[in-house]
Amino acid sequence: VSERSLISHAATVAGHLSYSPDDVILTPLPFSHIFGQVSVLLAGLSAGARIEAVPRPAPDLVFEAMERVAPTHLLAVPT
């Protein structure tokens, strides 16, 4: 995977999900995985959005974070 393809994919995701500097993106996804790395980290940063990472993909931690940060986007994998 080239740097150019990562940047292109991040821009596509940010545009498709309408990320903006006003957004708060919440995720339990690991940034070492392509979904978390591109769709959350790179796309969110490119749009200037705030990114809130949940340290472990545990439902109770995700729900607590949702109440605390009131995200505009939640990117996760269904369990």
Contacts in CASP RR format, 6 or more apart in sequence:
PFRMAT RR
TARGET T0000
AUTHOR 0000-0000-0000
METHOD contacts of the structure
MODEL  1
VSERSLISHAATVAGHLSYSPDDVILTPLPFSHIFGQVSVLLAGLSAGAR
IEAVPRPAPDLVFEAMERVAPTHLLAVPT
1 34 0 8 1.000
6 37 0 8 1.000
6 38 0 8 1.000
6 42 0 8 1.000
7 42 0 8 1.000
7 46 0 8 1.000
9 38 0 8 1.000
9 42 0 8 1.000
10 38 0 8 1.000
10 39 0 8 1.000
10 42 0 8 1.000
10 43 0 8 1.000
10 44 0 8 1.000
10 46 0 8 1.000
11 43 0 8 1.000
11 46 0 8 1.000
13 19 0 8 1.000
13 38 0 8 1.000
13 39 0 8 1.000
13 43 0 8 1.000
14 43 0 8 1.000
14 44 0 8 1.000
14 46 0 8 1.000
14 47 0 8 1.000
15 43 0 8 1.000
15 47 0 8 1.000
17 43 0 8 1.000
17 73 0 8 1.000
19 25 0 8 1.000
19 43 0 8 1.000
19 44 0 8 1.000
19 46 0 8 1.000
19 47 0 8 1.000
19 48 0 8 1.000
19 49 0 8 1.000
19 73 0 8 1.000
20 47 0 8 1.000
20 48 0 8 1.000
20 49 0 8 1.000
21 47 0 8 1.000
21 48 0 8 1.000
21 49 0 8 1.000
22 49 0 8 1.000
22 72 0 8 1.000
23 44 0 8 1.000
23 47 0 8 1.000
23 49 0 8 1.000
23 50 0 8 1.000
23 72 0 8 1.000
23 73 0 8 1.000
24 49 0 8 1.000
24 50 0 8 1.000
24 51 0 8 1.000
24 52 0 8 1.000
24 69 0 8 1.000
24 70 0 8 1.000
24 71 0 8 1.000
24 72 0 8 1.000
24 73 0 8 1.000
25 40 0 8 1.000
25 44 0 8 1.000
25 49 0 8 1.000
25 50 0 8 1.000
25 51 0 8 1.000
25 52 0 8 1.000
25 71 0 8 1.000
25 72 0 8 1.000
25 73 0 8 1.000
25 74 0 8 1.000
25 75 0 8 1.000
26 52 0 8 1.000
26 54 0 8 1.000
26 62 0 8 1.000
26 65 0 8 1.000
26 66 0 8 1.000
26 69 0 8 1.000
26 71 0 8 1.000
26 73 0 8 1.000
26 74 0 8 1.000
26 75 0 8 1.000
27 36 0 8 1.000
27 40 0 8 1.000
27 51 0 8 1.000
27 52 0 8 1.000
27 53 0 8 1.000
27 54 0 8 1.000
27 74 0 8 1.000
27 75 0 8 1.000
27 76 0 8 1.000
28 53 0 8 1.000
28 54 0 8 1.000
28 56 0 8 1.000
28 57 0 8 1.000
28 58 0 8 1.000
28 61 0 8 1.000
28 62 0 8 1.000
28 76 0 8 1.000
29 35 0 8 1.000
29 36 0 8 1.000
29 39 0 8 1.000
29 40 0 8 1.000
29 57 0 8 1.000
29 75 0 8 1.000
29 76 0 8 1.000
29 77 0 8 1.000
30 36 0 8 1.000
31 37 0 8 1.000
31 40 0 8 1.000
31 41 0 8 1.000
31 53 0 8 1.000
35 75 0 8 1.000
35 77 0 8 1.000
36 75 0 8 1.000
39 75 0 8 1.000
40 51 0 8 1.000
40 75 0 8 1.000
41 51 0 8 1.000
44 51 0 8 1.000
45 51 0 8 1.000
49 73 0 8 1.000
52 65 0 8 1.000
52 69 0 8 1.000
52 71 0 8 1.000
54 61 0 8 1.000
54 62 0 8 1.000
54 65 0 8 1.000
55 61 0 8 1.000
57 76 0 8 1.000
57 77 0 8 1.000
57 79 0 8 1.000
59 79 0 8 1.000
62 74 0 8 1.000
62 76 0 8 1.000
65 71 0 8 1.000
66 74 0 8 1.000
END
